[in-house]
């Protein structure tokens, strides 16, 4: 197993992780920004006000995107496992 192959596997792993988590992170950032604008406009500076909408949006995103996320993760795992003979050489 060469050093280039290990780097390529790790690069694919990081890329897959970013693709899987980016919808949740973007949704969380958008909701946080909207709540922050609302807090600034109404001068309500409650610390816990941000958490409930974020939890709700992330839960909805997980419910909606879970089949796609599982298919993506399974295809990545199958690809890694099916290439084990190539890695051993």
NUBA-849741 format. One record per residue: residue in one letter; x negated, y, z of N, C-alpha, C, O in turn. Coordinates in steps of 0.001 Angstrom, whole numbers, padded with zeros to 6 digits, always signed. Layout:
# residues N
AXYZXYZXYZXYZ;...
***
This chain:
# residues 89
X-000852-001167+000000+000000+000000+000000-000897+001230+000000-001652+001471+000942;X-000800+001981-001051-001690+003128-001187-001137+004342-000446+000028+004389-000050;X-001993+005284-000286-001621+006507+000405-000591+007291-000410+000308+007906+000164;X-000709+007277-001714+000264+007972-002571+001655+007369-002447+002652+008091-002454;X+001723+006059-002335+003010+005393-002188+003673+005747-000859+004883+005970-000806;X+002894+005799+000198+003430+006181+001506+003940+007616+001470+005002+007912+002018;X+003205+008491+000842+003625+009882+000723+004906+009988-000098+005800+010764+000238;X+004994+009210-001172+006205+009225-002008+007425+008719-001233+008505+009301-001336;X+007265+007652-000469+008369+007116+000338+008803+008149+001371+009997+008378+001562;X+007840+008769+002032+008164+009781+003040+008838+010988+002395+009770+011553+002967;X+008382+011387+001222+008996+012504+000499+010444+012181+000135+011328+013025+000280;X+010683+010956-000339+012050+010542-000654+012933+010511+000594+014108+010875+000544;X+012359+010076+001702+013089+010058+002964+013484+011470+003387+014633+011706+003763;X+012545+012406+003327+012849+013783+003712+013873+014421+002772+014755+015158+003215;X+013754+014138+001485+014701+014665+000504+016102+014124+000774+017082+014866+000712;X+016192+012848+001070+017494+012239+001370+018097+012826+002642+019301+013073+002711;X+017270+013044+003628+017747+013641+004873+018278+015047+004639+019326+015410+005173;X+017573+015832+003855+018044+017189+003550+019345+017173+002770+020231+017987+003028;X+019472+016259+001820+020703+016174+001029+021879+015754+001919+022987+016266+001762;X+021641+014834+002841+022717+014373+003708+023155+015426+004728+024346+015548+005016;X+022219+016173+005266+022548+017101+006338+022878+018520+005873+023447+019298+006639;X+022537+018863+004653+022748+020243+004205+024215+020675+004189+024483+021822+004547;X+025189+019836+003797+026579+020318+003860+027019+020665+005277+027726+021651+005488;X+026601+019854+006251+026976+020131+007636+026295+021400+008148+026911+022209+008842;X+025033+021563+007802+024316+022758+008250+024866+024025+007623+024998+025044+008301;X+025189+023976+006340+025743+025155+005664+027105+025507+006251+027392+026680+006489;X+027941+024506+006485+029254+024766+007082+029111+025365+008472+029845+026286+008830;X+028182+024854+009249+027945+025377+010591+027438+026816+010560+027855+027643+011370;X+026546+027109+009633+026012+028476+009511+027101+029441+009067+027181+030557+009582;X+027939+029034+008124+029014+029910+007645+030015+030200+008765+030429+031345+008949;X+030402+029171+009507+031335+029376+010611+030706+030246+011689+031378+031118+012239;X+029449+030033+012001+028765+030872+012987+028705+032320+012557+028876+033220+013380;X+028462+032559+011273+028425+033926+010761+029800+034578+010838+029915+035738+011235;X+030841+033840+010461+032196+034397+010522+032594+034713+011959+033170+035767+012227;X+032292+033812+012879+032616+034051+014287+031802+035219+014837+032315+036007+015632;X+030561+035339+014431+029729+036464+014882+030276+037792+014373+030289+038780+015107;X+030727+037823+013126+031330+039048+012589+032613+039372+013346+032874+040532+013665;X+033409+038349+013633+034635+038549+014413+034314+039082+015803+034989+039990+016289;X+033297+038531+016445+032906+038995+017774+032409+040431+017736+032703+041212+018641;X+031667+040785+016711+031165+042152+016613+032303+043130+016343+032285+044254+016845;X+033285+042716+015559+034400+043605+015238+035327+043808+016426+035838+044908+016638;X+035545+042755+017199+036480+042860+018320+035779+043114+019651+036447+043310+020666;X+034486+043114+019668+033666+043305+020866+033971+042269+021950+033895+042559+023144;X+034314+041069+021516+034468+039938+022423+033155+039170+022368+032817+038591+021335;X+032430+039160+023446+031117+038522+023443+031113+037299+024353+030304+037190+025274;X+032020+036398+024080+032095+035150+024811+031140+034145+024180+031198+033917+022972;X+030277+033550+024963+029255+032645+024439+029859+031338+023915+029356+030764+022949;X+030926+030875+024547+031493+029587+024152+032425+029696+022955+032873+028671+022442;X+032727+030890+022499+033648+031072+021377+033089+030503+020081+033859+030131+019195;X+031804+030431+019953+031176+029934+018727+031253+028412+018643+031353+027864+017545;X+031209+027727+019771+031059+026274+019753+032298+025534+019270+032179+024570+018513;X+033476+025958+019686+034695+025233+019310+034931+025250+017802+035176+024187+017233;X+034871+026414+017113+035042+026365+015655+033961+025554+014945+034247+024863+013967;X+032725+025632+015428+031654+024846+014806+031911+023350+014953+031732+022591+014000;X+032328+022925+016139+032605+021509+016365+033753+021046+015479+033699+019956+014909;X+034797+021873+015360+035928+021514+014509+035524+021413+013040+035904+020462+012357;X+034759+022383+012552+034347+022371+011142+033406+021207+010859+033527+020557+009821;X+032487+020939+011752+031573+019806+011547+032338+018492+011584+032031+017581+010816;X+033330+018377+012463+034150+017165+012509+034916+016973+011211+034961+015865+010676;X+035520+018039+010699+036250+017947+009430+035298+017598+008288+035625+016770+007438;X+034127+018225+008266+033146+017910+007224+032715+016453+007290+032575+015800+006256;X+032505+015940+008489+032118+014540+008628+033220+013610+008158+032946+012601+007509;X+034474+013940+008482+035593+013101+008050+035699+013102+006534+035913+012057+005921;X+035549+014272+005933+035697+014385+004480+034501+013794+003743+034676+013104+002739;X+033291+014056+004227+032082+013670+003501+031486+012326+003923+030490+011888+003347;X+032081+011669+004918+031484+010435+005421+031350+009342+004357+030306+008692+004304;X+032360+009109+003504+032161+008071+002475+030995+008376+001539+030217+007482+001207;X+030871+009625+001115+029752+009999+000248+028427+009842+000977+027457+009341+000408;X+028381+010269+002241+027141+010162+003012+026735+008703+003199+025553+008372+003108;X+027703+007833+003459+027387+006414+003631+026899+005793+002324+025939+005022+002325;X+027551+006122+001216+027100+005595-000083+025685+006058-000403+024869+005282-000901;X+025399+007316-000117+024064+007851-000368+023022+007143+000501+021964+006749+000011;X+023325+006986+001788+022389+006332+002703+022203+004858+002343+021091+004336+002413;X+023279+004197+001962+023178+002789+001585+022348+002619+000314+021532+001702+000218;X+022559+003502-000656+021773+003388-001897+020293+003649-001637+019437+003003-002242;X+019981+004588-000746+018585+004840-000390+017979+003613+000292+016862+003202-000025;X+018725+003038+001228+018234+001865+001952+018057+000672+001029+017059-000042+001126;X+019012+000445+000135+018901-000660-000824+017693-000455-001722+016977-001407-002033;X+017464+000780-002136+016303+001086-002969+014999+000782-002232+014084+000192-002808;X+014911+001173-000987+013699+000906-000195+013506-000599-000004+012405-001116-000192;X+014573-001295+000367+014455-002730+000638+014161-003513-000638+013378-004463-000617;X+014785-003120-001745+014547-003863-002990+013144-003634-003540+012666-004441-004336;X+012484-002577-003147+011135-002300-003618+010041-002781-002664+008870-002452-002855;X+010406-003547-001650+009402-004064-000711+008321-004878-001424+007143-004708-001111;X+008673-005757-002371+007582-006480-003068+006613-005550-003788+005417-005831-003860;X+007119-004455-004314+006242-003477-004956+005323-002793-003936+004160-002508-004221;X+005864-002540-002756+005077-001863-001723+003973-002752-001160+002912-002263-000773;X+004226-004054-001114+003279-004985-000520+002031-005136-001388+000940-005372-000869;X+002182-005006-002673+001041-005187-003581-000072-004239-003304-001096-004273-003985;
***
